[in-house]
Amino acid sequence: MIDALRVAALAPVFVVNLGSYSTAFASGPLVPPFPADDPLAQAAAFIVAALFQAKGYPLLAFVFGYSFALARTSRGHGAAERADALAHRRRRMLRLLGIGVVHGLFVYWGDVLTIYAVGGLLLLACSRWRLRSLRRLLIGLAALALLLLVVLMSLGPMPPAAAPAPADRLQAVLHNAGYYGLSLVNAVFYLPQTLALMLAGFVAGRLRLLRHRRWRPSLARVAAWALPLGLLGNLCWAAAVHVPAGSAPRSGFDAAPLVDVLGPLLLVGLVARAAIRWQAGRARLLAALAPAGPLALSIYLASSLVGALLLGNVGLGLRPPTGLLLVGALAAWAALVAFARAAARRGERWPLESWLARA
């Protein structure tokens, strides 16, 4: 199931990342409608905001922690086995950090691998703690993340970028690298949230929350309130932050960061419902996605290369309408997943995954 969730989480990553190639920081965290006065483009931007924004990276962080817990328990219980597992995981995180830095500098400024690798290294430091201590740490990180969220909201909307990305390819690469550096500074605000999501996944993995049948009643209760509340909250948030064409941008209190709470809330309900269906053998879509899970890293990086070549200033610099971009991003995700699924079923392991496995 974890492999399936990892692949499913890439769908919103595709949609949001590909939509940000032509705007960078100029539009803040949202994908703006293009053309701005086109009703179809505005509807597509609303759909992206409500159903895709802040839905991919939180689920990937949770799955990251959950899979770490599974790897921890699969390598034996002796001191030598545990030490070997920690050393192996540390080398993997360092290699993942290297991939993230190269990806962020030269391909896509919004790279998530860097912060995931840093979070993974920090998670290693507390991986041997007891569950009671991990829960306390999780509560502390969640409280800190909420505090930083309030600070971000009080600062007001993000100002637009000083200039659009240059058309010259070399300057565009330097422009991308500069925004990647800014994103690392901005990541300081989001590191506690990312760590909290990873730690939540790690604790859930230690408890076998998604796999053991004893948790099914609890999962059902969570899904019953989190799904409708999360969906309603995200729809209301998308309506609140949406600025119609011709309207002046909003100033003062910034509601945009609220999605970092509302997005995970919806995911809690979806993951709980998915776990119930998986245990009952009725999650056919997730079962179809699962074989591609071990190749998720290559799928993610392939999406960035597609975006850079087609939409980025280092490539063709295309600017498709937002509706077409939404459909195209989902189609690209489906095509890459199908390709990876077929490769995995043939027993293939792609170069990046093999390099990480040899860590």
Buried (B, 14 or more C-beta within 10 A) or exposed (E): BBBBBBBBBBBBBBBBBBBBBBBBBBBBBBBBBBEBEBEEBBBBBBBBBBBBBBBBBBBBBBBBBBBBBBBBEEBEEEEEEBEEBBEBBBEBBEBBBBBBBBBBBBBBBBBBBBBBBBBBBBBBEEBEBEEEEBBEBBEEBBEBBBEBBEEBBEEEBBEEBEEEBEEEEEEBBEBBEEBBEEBBEEBEBBBBBBBBBBBBBBBBBBBBBBBEEEBBEEBEEBBEEBBEBBBEBBBBBBEEBBBEEEEEEBEEEBBBBBBBBBBBBBBBBBBBBBBBBBBEEEBEEBBBBBBBBBBBBBBBBBBBBBBBEBBBBBBEBEEBBBBEBBBBBBEBBEEBBEBBBEBBEEEEBBEBBEBBEEB
